[in-house]
Structures are given as C-alpha cells and as structure tokens.
Amino acid sequence: MGKEIGMIIGVIASILLLNNVIISSEGLTKEEQKLIYVAAKVLCQDCNGDWISGAKPIEGSRVSILCMDDANKKVVYRGSNKTNKKGEFGIILNQKSINGKEIIKPKLCTVKLESSPNPDCYIPTDFRGGRLGVKLNSVRPSFDQLRPNVTKYRLGPFSYTTPLCDEIDT
C-alpha cells in the first residue's frame, strides 16, 4: 500500500507539471483539459516460478501506446515510455479537443510491450496482454474526485521471459 501511495504522489506531480505545460501551450483551463493516465508494471518471469510472486521488475523496458481515430483508422497518437527501477511505467495523454470533438479516444488506444533491455529476459509474453496489446476499452478506468478530468487505466503486470521458457512453451 505504501508503494502505491508513493507512485500515486509521483504521478500526480507529473500530471500537475504536464498540466501546466499544456495549459501554457494551448491556453486551456484545467477544467477544459481531459487527460488519460495509463500505468502498469513490466516483469521478468522465468518458467520455474509463480507467475506473480516469482517475477522481478525490469528497469528500462519500453511500453508503447497507439491510438487510432474512429473515422479513417489512422494513427492519431503514438507514444512510449520506459519503466523505472521498480518496473513501473506511466504514460499521460491529453485528449486534445478541436471544435468540441475529442481527438484521442481511450477506446481506440492499445498498449503493449515494445522492448526489454534485459539480455536474459527479452521474450515478450501475452500474460495480461502485453505481447499482443491491451485495448483500453477492455479495462475499467478509475476516477479521482479531486481530478475529475483525469481518467486512469491500470494495466498488467506485463511480462517478458527467457529464451529457455519460450522453447518449453513451443
């Protein structure tokens, strides 16, 4: 519980910092902005242990998000972020609005594993959808009464495994 609170405080600070940058660059008030926050952990799982408690965090793993538009099926946003020492990542998106129409719609965004810097643990698994991707419309978002303009999506944990484990599965 203490780790989650620390992560939440860090995320809130990041959102506030990002919020100020967005406000100054676009002239939007905080009430007019709609932000999406996506977070999860990335772990290394060998084939000998329990899939949750036996896993170790991977620092520097890259996770990507791809958002499409619903009219033309074109990419409207592509971004990525690296995990920290605890294997956690967070991505903040602004649902930019033009003429009252949202450009980024969470239901049309997919999050997936992109790369692992670990030379012993680099085979992406589809545990919790990491390899093929998780569509945000399949995840129940959470909301904060203090920040009603922020929609939060908690995914994963996503996992990589060793080449030895990948050979056993095939």
CORDA-V317510 format. One line per field, one symbol per residue. ss: DSSP state (h for helix, s for strand, l for the rest). Layout:
ss: ???
//
This chain:
ss: lhhhhhhhhhhhhhhhhhhhhhhhhhllllllllsssssssssslllllllllllssllllsssssssllllllsssssssslllllsssssssllssllsslllhhhssssssslllllllssllhhhllllsshhhlllsssllsssssssslllsssslhhhhhhhl
//
